[in-house]
Amino acid sequence: MSRTRLRWIGGRRGVLVGLLLVVVLGVVGVMALGGRPPIIDYGSSTSESAPPPSALNGGGVAARDAAAAPAPAQADPGSVPIGGVTRSLVRTAQLSVDADDPVAATRRVRAAVAGAAGTVSQESSTDSGAQLTIRVPADRLDQLIDSIAGLGHVTHRTAQVVDATEDVVDLGARVASQRASVDRVRALLSEARSIGDVVAIESELTRREADLDSLTGRLNALKDQVALSTLTVDVERAPVTTSESPQPTGFTAGLAAGWDGLKTAAVVAGAVVGFLLPFLPVLAVVLGLVWVGRRVARARRTPQPAGGAERPGA
């Protein structure tokens, strides 16, 4: 009985030791698999579980893209806090000013733009005025408008504000996500083992880098519109106004009117004489021909003396 009991106890201990060994080996295996990802050799022809290179354009890379969280968008220099939320506002304005000296006023506009840390992106000038397109920091737009308005008489003034907050946030998130995607594809490229994998991954990397450049360009252009406002200024020559002097009345007014009438009559008479003077020689020739013709006609109508009559003194 004692031997049988000892054998039973020994067998039980062996089972417990075996189970304990299996548990320890399982824990070690799980820890090893969890701490180190499996390495797939795409170049091995005997690996049946390795995905084809075409899967890089689909499930493998897409799964890594879905696991990436986009970085939060940074605030723009031209953003304005409204109601506790930073809004990205695109501001534009137009201003028309009449000045006595448009050239000098245009020089003062350029000086005011330089003082506001802005730039003149386009200018068209003539002797009678100028048109300038100005880019100025958004927080100095109102100050610059007031400075230019003081150079003359303001005839036209408008302003527009467009809220671009959603576009900035959306583009910022898309750029961050696309940049993370490009980084992951580059990591895959460093792990490629065959020429086919390298070609497939480089093609995908080129496409994603092109998308990233496009999104980055759109985001930078929108941030530039938010940070720098656009102001269009028209400078024109002010119309000349003549002050009317009071008209005289009474005797002085009558004398002045008579004198003006006499001068007008003299001017008219002189004009008539000057108009007729070139015709006087022609008129004299015509009158001379008429006088000669009348003498000849009168001589022909005078009766001749009779033929049989004797001449006096015969």
TAFEN-V240920 format. One record per pair of residues at least 24 apart in sequence whose ideal C-beta (glycine too) atoms are under 7 Angstrom apart, sorted by sequence separation. I is the first residue (numbers start at 1). J is the second residue. D is the distance in Angstrom with one decimal. If there is no record, write none. Layout:
# TAFEN-V240920
i:I j:J d:D
i:I j:J d:D
This chain:
# TAFEN-V240920
i:106 j:130 d:4.4
i:116 j:140 d:4.5
i:102 j:128 d:6.4
i:118 j:144 d:6.6
i:182 j:208 d:5.0
i:102 j:129 d:4.7
i:116 j:143 d:6.4
i:181 j:208 d:5.6
i:182 j:209 d:5.7
i:102 j:130 d:6.2
i:116 j:144 d:4.5
i:178 j:208 d:6.6
i:182 j:212 d:5.7
i:113 j:144 d:6.8
i:112 j:144 d:6.1
i:178 j:211 d:5.8
i:179 j:212 d:6.0
i:178 j:212 d:4.5
i:112 j:147 d:4.4
i:112 j:148 d:5.9
i:175 j:212 d:6.9
i:178 j:215 d:5.8
i:109 j:148 d:5.6
i:175 j:215 d:4.8
i:174 j:215 d:5.3
i:175 j:216 d:5.6
i:109 j:151 d:6.8
i:108 j:151 d:5.4
i:171 j:215 d:6.2
i:175 j:219 d:5.6
i:105 j:151 d:4.9
i:91 j:138 d:5.7
i:105 j:152 d:5.9
i:171 j:218 d:5.8
i:172 j:219 d:6.3
i:93 j:141 d:6.5
i:171 j:219 d:4.2
i:91 j:141 d:5.9
i:95 j:145 d:6.0
i:97 j:148 d:6.4
i:171 j:222 d:6.5
i:93 j:145 d:6.2
i:97 j:149 d:6.7
i:99 j:151 d:5.9
i:95 j:148 d:6.0
i:99 j:152 d:3.6
i:95 j:149 d:6.7
i:97 j:151 d:5.9
i:98 j:152 d:5.2
i:168 j:222 d:5.9
i:97 j:152 d:4.3
i:98 j:153 d:4.5
i:167 j:222 d:5.9
i:168 j:223 d:6.8
i:97 j:153 d:6.8
i:97 j:154 d:5.7
i:98 j:155 d:5.7
i:164 j:222 d:5.9
i:168 j:226 d:7.0
i:95 j:154 d:6.9
i:96 j:155 d:4.7
i:78 j:138 d:3.9
i:96 j:156 d:3.8
i:94 j:156 d:6.9
i:95 j:157 d:5.4
i:164 j:226 d:6.2
i:94 j:158 d:4.8
i:93 j:158 d:6.7
i:93 j:159 d:4.3
i:92 j:160 d:5.0
i:91 j:161 d:5.3
i:89 j:161 d:5.4
i:90 j:162 d:4.4
i:89 j:163 d:6.0
i:90 j:164 d:5.2
i:87 j:163 d:5.9
i:88 j:164 d:4.8
i:88 j:165 d:4.6
i:87 j:165 d:4.9
i:88 j:168 d:4.4
i:148 j:233 d:5.9
i:153 j:238 d:6.4
i:145 j:231 d:6.8
i:152 j:238 d:6.7
i:144 j:231 d:6.6
i:138 j:226 d:6.9
i:141 j:229 d:4.4
i:138 j:227 d:6.3
i:137 j:227 d:6.9
i:138 j:228 d:6.8
i:141 j:231 d:6.5
i:137 j:228 d:6.3
i:138 j:229 d:4.7
i:76 j:168 d:6.6
i:136 j:228 d:6.6
i:135 j:228 d:4.5
i:136 j:229 d:5.7
i:73 j:168 d:6.6
i:135 j:230 d:6.1
i:136 j:231 d:6.0
i:73 j:169 d:5.2
i:133 j:230 d:6.8
i:134 j:231 d:4.3
i:73 j:172 d:3.1
i:133 j:232 d:5.6
i:134 j:233 d:6.4
i:73 j:173 d:6.4
i:132 j:233 d:4.7
i:70 j:173 d:4.4
i:131 j:234 d:5.3
i:71 j:176 d:4.2
i:129 j:234 d:6.9
i:130 j:235 d:4.8
i:70 j:176 d:4.2
i:129 j:235 d:5.2
i:70 j:177 d:4.5
i:129 j:236 d:4.0
i:128 j:236 d:6.8
i:129 j:237 d:6.0
i:68 j:177 d:6.4
i:128 j:237 d:4.9
i:68 j:180 d:4.3
i:68 j:181 d:7.0
i:65 j:181 d:5.1
i:64 j:184 d:5.0
i:61 j:184 d:6.8
i:61 j:185 d:6.5
i:109 j:233 d:5.9
i:109 j:235 d:6.6
i:106 j:235 d:5.4
i:105 j:235 d:5.1
i:56 j:188 d:6.6
i:102 j:235 d:5.1
i:102 j:236 d:6.5
i:90 j:225 d:4.7
i:102 j:237 d:5.1
i:90 j:226 d:5.7
i:95 j:231 d:6.8
i:99 j:235 d:5.9
i:89 j:226 d:6.6
i:92 j:229 d:6.5
i:88 j:226 d:4.7
i:91 j:229 d:4.2
i:92 j:230 d:4.7
i:93 j:231 d:5.0
i:94 j:232 d:4.7
i:95 j:233 d:5.1
i:96 j:234 d:4.3
i:97 j:235 d:5.5
i:98 j:236 d:5.4
i:100 j:238 d:5.3
i:99 j:238 d:6.0
i:98 j:238 d:4.1
i:53 j:196 d:5.1
i:61 j:204 d:6.9
i:53 j:197 d:5.0
i:56 j:200 d:5.5
i:56 j:201 d:5.8
i:54 j:200 d:6.9
i:53 j:200 d:4.3
i:57 j:204 d:5.6
i:76 j:223 d:5.2
i:79 j:226 d:6.7
i:56 j:204 d:6.1
i:78 j:226 d:4.1
i:78 j:227 d:4.0
i:43 j:193 d:3.9
i:76 j:226 d:4.8
i:77 j:227 d:4.7
i:42 j:193 d:5.1
i:43 j:194 d:4.3
i:76 j:227 d:6.0
i:41 j:193 d:5.8
i:42 j:194 d:5.5
i:42 j:197 d:5.0
